[in-house]
Amino acid sequence: MTPRLVATDADGTLLDHANLVSPRTFAAVGRVLAARVPFVLVSGRPARTLKKIASRAGVAGPAVCSNGAVVYDMRSDRPLRVVALAPPELNRVVAVLDAELPGCAYAVESLDGRPALRAEAAFRAALPAVKSEDAERAEILGRPGVKLAVSHPGMSSPALAAAVTALLGDTVSVTYSQAGGLIEVSARGVDKGTGLAWLAGRLGVAAGAVAFGDMPNDIPMLRWAEHAVAVANAHPDVIAVAAEVTAANTDDGVALVLERWFRLGTGQPR
Protein backbone atom coordinates (compact mmCIF):
# COMPACT_ATOMS: atom_id res chain seq x y z
CA MET A 1 0.00 0.00 0.00
CA THR A 2 1.08 3.56 -0.64
CA PRO A 3 2.51 5.19 2.50
CA ARG A 4 0.27 7.72 4.22
CA LEU A 5 3.31 9.63 5.50
CA VAL A 6 6.99 9.71 4.51
CA ALA A 7 9.51 10.73 7.16
CA THR A 8 13.25 11.00 6.70
CA ASP A 9 16.39 12.13 8.43
CA ALA A 10 18.35 14.75 6.51
CA ASP A 11 22.14 14.46 6.99
CA GLY A 12 23.54 11.14 5.83
CA THR A 13 20.15 9.95 4.61
CA LEU A 14 18.31 12.34 2.29
CA LEU A 15 21.35 14.55 1.65
CA ASP A 16 24.61 13.63 -0.05
CA HIS A 17 28.02 14.33 1.47
CA ALA A 18 27.85 17.95 0.28
CA ASN A 19 24.48 18.40 2.07
CA LEU A 20 22.71 18.63 -1.28
CA VAL A 21 19.60 16.91 -2.65
CA SER A 22 20.26 15.06 -5.92
CA PRO A 23 17.96 15.67 -8.91
CA ARG A 24 16.59 12.12 -8.65
CA THR A 25 15.78 12.51 -4.94
CA PHE A 26 14.28 15.95 -5.52
CA ALA A 27 12.00 14.47 -8.18
CA ALA A 28 10.95 11.61 -5.88
CA VAL A 29 10.09 14.05 -3.10
CA GLY A 30 8.05 16.08 -5.58
CA ARG A 31 6.04 13.04 -6.59
CA VAL A 32 5.24 12.26 -2.96
CA LEU A 33 4.00 15.79 -2.42
CA ALA A 34 2.05 15.75 -5.70
CA ALA A 35 0.23 12.68 -4.40
CA ARG A 36 -0.73 14.72 -1.30
CA VAL A 37 1.23 12.47 1.02
CA PRO A 38 2.99 14.41 3.82
CA PHE A 39 6.78 14.45 3.45
CA VAL A 40 8.33 15.23 6.83
CA LEU A 41 11.96 16.02 7.58
CA VAL A 42 12.95 14.62 10.99
CA SER A 43 16.34 15.88 12.08
CA GLY A 44 18.67 16.62 14.94
CA ARG A 45 19.18 19.99 13.29
CA PRO A 46 17.47 23.06 14.73
CA ALA A 47 14.73 24.72 12.71
CA ARG A 48 17.00 27.64 11.82
CA THR A 49 19.25 25.38 9.71
CA LEU A 50 16.71 22.73 8.71
CA LYS A 51 14.72 25.39 6.83
CA LYS A 52 17.56 25.63 4.30
CA ILE A 53 17.51 21.86 3.79
CA ALA A 54 13.73 21.88 3.38
CA SER A 55 14.05 24.50 0.66
CA ARG A 56 16.64 22.40 -1.21
CA ALA A 57 14.29 19.40 -1.08
CA GLY A 58 11.28 21.42 -2.22
CA VAL A 59 9.48 20.77 1.08
CA ALA A 60 7.32 23.23 3.01
CA GLY A 61 5.14 22.60 6.02
CA PRO A 62 5.86 20.94 9.36
CA ALA A 63 9.16 19.32 10.28
CA VAL A 64 10.50 17.63 13.40
CA CYS A 65 13.64 19.40 14.60
CA SER A 66 16.20 19.13 17.41
CA ASN A 67 15.70 15.37 17.80
CA GLY A 68 11.98 15.74 18.43
CA ALA A 69 12.07 18.62 20.90
CA VAL A 70 10.59 21.01 18.33
CA VAL A 71 7.91 20.57 15.69
CA TYR A 72 8.21 23.55 13.38
CA ASP A 73 5.99 24.82 10.58
CA MET A 74 8.34 25.87 7.81
CA ARG A 75 5.56 27.59 5.89
CA SER A 76 4.46 29.92 8.69
CA ASP A 77 7.96 30.04 10.26
CA ARG A 78 6.74 29.26 13.77
CA PRO A 79 6.99 26.39 16.26
CA LEU A 80 3.96 24.16 16.72
CA ARG A 81 5.35 22.30 19.72
CA VAL A 82 8.37 22.84 21.96
CA VAL A 83 9.59 20.55 24.76
CA ALA A 84 12.55 22.23 26.44
CA LEU A 85 14.91 21.57 29.31
CA ALA A 86 14.33 24.27 31.93
CA PRO A 87 17.37 26.01 33.47
CA PRO A 88 17.16 24.03 36.76
CA GLU A 89 17.26 20.77 34.80
CA LEU A 90 20.13 21.95 32.61
CA ASN A 91 22.11 22.94 35.68
CA ARG A 92 21.34 19.60 37.38
CA VAL A 93 22.59 17.62 34.39
CA VAL A 94 25.78 19.66 34.10
CA ALA A 95 26.46 19.41 37.84
CA VAL A 96 26.20 15.60 37.71
CA LEU A 97 28.47 15.34 34.68
CA ASP A 98 31.05 17.76 36.08
CA ALA A 99 31.23 15.71 39.29
CA GLU A 100 31.24 12.25 37.74
CA LEU A 101 32.66 12.75 34.24
CA PRO A 102 35.29 15.52 34.30
CA GLY A 103 36.30 16.99 30.97
CA CYS A 104 32.86 17.61 29.48
CA ALA A 105 32.08 20.85 27.68
CA TYR A 106 28.63 22.20 26.87
CA ALA A 107 26.46 24.08 24.40
CA VAL A 108 22.72 24.73 24.46
CA GLU A 109 20.31 25.20 21.56
CA SER A 110 17.70 27.74 22.61
CA LEU A 111 14.60 29.17 20.94
CA ASP A 112 13.83 32.07 23.26
CA GLY A 113 14.92 35.43 21.92
CA ARG A 114 17.13 34.86 18.89
CA PRO A 115 17.49 31.12 18.21
CA ALA A 116 21.11 29.98 18.41
CA LEU A 117 23.50 27.32 19.65
CA ARG A 118 25.42 29.02 22.45
CA ALA A 119 28.61 27.29 23.57
CA GLU A 120 31.22 27.77 26.24
CA ALA A 121 34.83 28.25 25.14
CA ALA A 122 35.88 24.65 25.87
CA PHE A 123 33.14 23.31 23.60
CA ARG A 124 34.09 25.64 20.77
CA ALA A 125 37.76 24.66 21.13
CA ALA A 126 36.95 20.94 21.09
CA LEU A 127 34.53 21.15 18.15
CA PRO A 128 35.45 24.17 16.01
CA ALA A 129 33.53 22.76 13.03
CA VAL A 130 30.23 23.00 14.94
CA LYS A 131 28.80 26.45 14.28
CA SER A 132 28.04 28.09 17.61
CA GLU A 133 28.14 31.41 19.41
CA ASP A 134 30.56 32.03 22.27
CA ALA A 135 28.85 32.43 25.65
CA GLU A 136 29.61 31.99 29.33
CA ARG A 137 28.34 28.85 31.03
CA ALA A 138 25.98 30.85 33.26
CA GLU A 139 24.36 32.32 30.16
CA ILE A 140 23.90 29.06 28.26
CA LEU A 141 22.43 27.33 31.33
CA GLY A 142 20.27 30.29 32.30
CA ARG A 143 17.62 29.95 29.59
CA PRO A 144 15.46 27.02 28.43
CA GLY A 145 17.17 24.74 25.94
CA VAL A 146 15.66 22.33 23.44
CA LYS A 147 18.96 20.46 23.30
CA LEU A 148 22.06 20.26 25.48
CA ALA A 149 25.14 19.29 23.47
CA VAL A 150 27.90 17.61 25.47
CA SER A 151 31.41 16.98 24.16
CA HIS A 152 34.31 15.07 25.68
CA PRO A 153 37.60 15.01 23.76
CA GLY A 154 38.72 11.76 25.38
CA MET A 155 35.63 9.68 24.54
CA SER A 156 33.80 8.47 21.46
CA SER A 157 30.14 9.40 21.08
CA PRO A 158 28.89 5.85 21.86
CA ALA A 159 31.05 5.67 25.00
CA LEU A 160 30.00 9.14 26.11
CA ALA A 161 26.32 8.37 25.53
CA ALA A 162 26.59 5.16 27.54
CA ALA A 163 28.37 6.90 30.41
CA VAL A 164 25.88 9.79 30.55
CA THR A 165 22.92 7.42 30.37
CA ALA A 166 24.35 5.41 33.26
CA LEU A 167 24.67 8.57 35.35
CA LEU A 168 21.32 10.17 34.50
CA GLY A 169 19.09 7.19 33.76
CA ASP A 170 15.77 7.99 32.14
CA THR A 171 15.52 11.48 33.67
CA VAL A 172 16.59 12.82 30.25
CA SER A 173 16.90 11.48 26.70
CA VAL A 174 20.44 10.88 25.42
CA THR A 175 21.45 10.20 21.81
CA TYR A 176 24.11 10.97 19.21
CA SER A 177 24.39 11.45 15.46
CA GLN A 178 28.17 11.47 14.96
CA ALA A 179 31.08 9.48 16.34
CA GLY A 180 33.48 12.16 17.48
CA GLY A 181 32.75 12.61 21.17
CA LEU A 182 29.51 14.60 20.90
CA ILE A 183 26.12 13.65 22.32
CA GLU A 184 22.77 15.42 22.56
CA VAL A 185 20.61 15.54 25.68
CA SER A 186 16.90 16.38 25.51
CA ALA A 187 14.05 16.45 28.00
CA ARG A 188 12.77 13.13 29.32
CA GLY A 189 10.78 11.20 26.73
CA VAL A 190 11.84 13.42 23.83
CA ASP A 191 13.18 11.78 20.69
CA LYS A 192 12.51 11.68 16.97
CA GLY A 193 9.84 9.04 17.47
CA THR A 194 7.77 11.00 19.97
CA GLY A 195 8.09 14.19 17.94
CA LEU A 196 7.01 12.45 14.75
CA ALA A 197 4.14 10.65 16.53
CA TRP A 198 2.82 13.99 17.79
CA LEU A 199 2.97 15.50 14.31
CA ALA A 200 1.38 12.44 12.72
CA GLY A 201 -1.52 12.77 15.14
CA ARG A 202 -1.92 16.42 14.20
CA LEU A 203 -1.94 15.42 10.52
CA GLY A 204 -4.49 12.67 11.15
CA VAL A 205 -2.10 9.84 10.22
CA ALA A 206 -2.53 6.90 12.58
CA ALA A 207 -0.62 4.29 10.57
CA GLY A 208 1.09 3.66 7.25
CA ALA A 209 4.28 5.71 7.73
CA VAL A 210 7.61 4.86 6.11
CA ALA A 211 10.75 6.31 7.69
CA PHE A 212 14.40 6.54 6.60
CA GLY A 213 17.49 7.00 8.78
CA ASP A 214 21.20 6.39 9.28
CA MET A 215 22.27 7.14 12.86
CA PRO A 216 21.25 6.09 16.40
CA ASN A 217 19.15 9.21 16.95
CA ASP A 218 16.94 7.89 14.12
CA ILE A 219 16.14 4.61 15.86
CA PRO A 220 13.06 5.83 17.82
CA MET A 221 11.57 7.18 14.57
CA LEU A 222 12.27 3.93 12.74
CA ARG A 223 10.69 1.91 15.54
CA TRP A 224 7.58 4.11 15.40
CA ALA A 225 7.13 3.82 11.64
CA GLU A 226 5.25 0.95 10.04
CA HIS A 227 8.09 0.43 7.55
CA ALA A 228 11.63 1.32 8.65
CA VAL A 229 14.37 1.80 6.05
CA ALA A 230 18.09 2.23 6.71
CA VAL A 231 20.44 3.60 4.07
CA ALA A 232 23.44 1.38 3.27
CA ASN A 233 25.82 3.79 5.00
CA ALA A 234 23.85 3.60 8.25
CA HIS A 235 25.22 2.79 11.69
CA PRO A 236 25.02 -0.96 12.46
CA ASP A 237 22.49 -0.33 15.24
CA VAL A 238 20.21 1.37 12.72
CA ILE A 239 20.52 -1.44 10.21
CA ALA A 240 19.65 -3.90 12.98
CA VAL A 241 16.22 -2.31 13.61
CA ALA A 242 15.34 -1.61 9.96
CA ALA A 243 12.95 -3.74 7.95
CA GLU A 244 14.83 -2.85 4.77
CA VAL A 245 18.25 -1.56 3.74
CA THR A 246 18.36 0.63 0.66
CA ALA A 247 21.29 2.15 -1.23
CA ALA A 248 23.56 4.73 0.40
CA ASN A 249 22.64 8.39 0.71
CA THR A 250 25.06 9.16 -2.13
CA ASP A 251 23.27 6.64 -4.38
CA ASP A 252 19.71 7.99 -3.98
CA GLY A 253 18.71 5.38 -1.42
CA VAL A 254 15.57 7.26 -0.33
CA ALA A 255 14.44 7.82 -3.93
CA LEU A 256 14.94 4.15 -4.81
CA VAL A 257 12.40 3.12 -2.19
CA LEU A 258 9.91 5.91 -2.88
CA GLU A 259 9.87 5.07 -6.60
CA ARG A 260 8.26 1.73 -5.77
CA TRP A 261 5.11 3.55 -4.65
CA PHE A 262 5.07 6.75 -6.68
CA ARG A 263 5.06 6.52 -10.47
CA LEU A 264 7.88 8.14 -12.36
CA GLY A 265 6.81 11.38 -13.97
CA THR A 266 3.17 11.26 -12.84
CA GLY A 267 3.20 12.33 -9.22
CA GLN A 268 0.54 9.71 -8.59
CA PRO A 269 0.68 6.76 -6.20
CA ARG A 270 0.75 3.23 -7.59
C-alpha positions, 0 to 999 in steps of 0.5 A: 500500500502507498505510505500515508506519511513519509519521514526521513532524516536529513544528513547522511540519509536524504542529503549527499556528502555535500548536504545537497539533494540530488535531482533524482531525490528531488523528483521523488520528493516532488512526486510524494508531495504531488500525491498529497502524502505528507513528506516530513523532515525529521532531524537533529538539526534546529529549525534555523538550519533545517529550513535551508535543507527543506528548501533544497528538497522542495518541502514546506510545512511541518518538520521535526527538529532538534531530535523531536524537541521542536515541531516547526511549521516551515511555511508559517515560520513558527513552532507548533510544539516545543519541549525544552529543558528548563534552566534548573534541569540543565544545571542539574545535568551539568552538575552531575556530569562535572562531578562524575565525568570531568572533561565535558564541555557544553552548548545549548540550543535555545529558541527564546529570543534569537534562536542559536547554539550558544557554547562555552569556550571549551566546547568551541575549542573541542569542536570548532567545526560546529557552528556556535556562538561564544557564551559563558556557562551561566548564560547558556544554562540560564535559559530554556534549551531544546537540546544540550550538546555535550562533548568530551575530547577523550571519549567516542560518542557511543562511549560518552552516551553510555556513560551519561545514560548510566549517570542520569538514567531515564531522567533525560533522553540521550542520543548521538548522530556522529562518532566524534565525542559529541552527544545530545541531551533532551528532556525526558521522553523526547526523541525523533519518534515522539516528535514524529508521533505527535505530528502524525496525530496532528496530521491525522495519520494513525498508521502507514508511515515509512521512515528513513534514517542512518544514525542512532538518533533515528532509531526511535523514529524507525521503531515508530514507523510501520516500515523502517528503512536504513540507508546502506551507509547507516550505523550498524544499530540502525541497520539492525532495527530496519525492515529494509536496507536501501542504497547509500545516501550518495546513491539515492537510497531514499528515492529508490524506495519511494519510486516503488510507490510513486510513479515516475513522472506522474506524481501519482501513487501506484 
